[in-house]
């Protein structure tokens, strides 16, 4: 993954910090978190993207003691800005006004496709894969794991 961020941070910005990654969607937001040592990535239930989304995310970040938030952005090779990218930018600006944790935008290109592949390869039954929100949280975990791996290298 080629992590492109809108606010580049030094590696120390993440050392010893609990990180949450969000896979933004118009209906649902997938959430994954990791521990301070960046060893274990865990999924959390999706957050419904409605009028209470920022309250729900704030509560989730508080419960998980999150220090830093990553939001996936599906950057394109041709640098054309899509409607979903514009929606994510608006969401990120609103999120930054609502929470105290720093928010970084990272490249999430192909995370949903990779999430589908991971679910299939792990033997997850088709019924569970089709359950609303499943691919969203797995995609958030992919975003977080990719970020951690790139951050370490």
Secondary structure as UniProt FT lines:
FT   HELIX           11..13
FT   TURN            14..16
FT   STRAND          19..23
FT   STRAND          28..34
FT   TURN            36..37
FT   STRAND          41..48
FT   TURN            51..52
FT   HELIX           53..63
FT   TURN            64..65
FT   STRAND          68..73
FT   TURN            77..78
FT   HELIX           83..98
FT   STRAND          102..107
FT   TURN            109..110
FT   HELIX           111..121
FT   TURN            122..123
FT   HELIX           126..130
FT   TURN            132..133
FT   HELIX           134..152
//
